[in-house]
Amino acid sequence: MDAIEAMTTRRSIRKFTDDPVRPEDLERILTCGRLAPTGVNRQPWRFVVVRDPEMRARVAQATDYGKFIADAPVVVAVVIDEKRAACPHEDSAAATCNMLNAAHALGYGGCWIGANGYAPLREDPSDPHNVPYNTSMRVGSVLGVPEGWRVMSVFCIGVPAEEAQRHKKSLQEIVSYDHF
């Protein structure tokens, strides 16, 4: 599958078979993340790969809306060194997109659940839903992420056990030329 086909056919997959991700495929996927563009070429990231079922379950539990990732054979957290990052959102998003597209090109599915890396905590401490919302802090705690580093995205990879059919808007619905 070429790059254009991978980008135009990839959809989020949330159900997986029990088949593993082959180590050589995982290395290729991670390499695509490593080669993503970064602001000022700082490459301020670490990719924490979680394959242990117990750890995947703990990471899934620490998320706000990614409980299904416990069922995937691989979970990846993109972690950014805040002191070195010129563009933390862009850097982590580029790496995450590269890895998800590479996984799809190799026949795997995946789903990016995010981590709200720089989202503020909810303002009202008496709010029972104030857990806090920041998945980044909770996942970082589970993974032992040191101070000064922040989980920016979390995603899973595995052999799809479903065929996602999501409608995407047409170009006419989302593109403007020369002005909004």
Protein Blocks (a to p, Z undefined) as FASTA:
>chain_A
ZZklmmmmgccdfbdcfbdcdfklmmmmmmmmmmpccehhlopaccdddfbfklmmmmmm
mpmklmmmmmpmbdcdddddfklpmblmlmmmmmmmmmmmmmmmnopacddebjolmgcc
dfblmlmklmbfblmlmmmmmnopaehiacfbdcdddddfbdcddddddfklmpcehiZZ
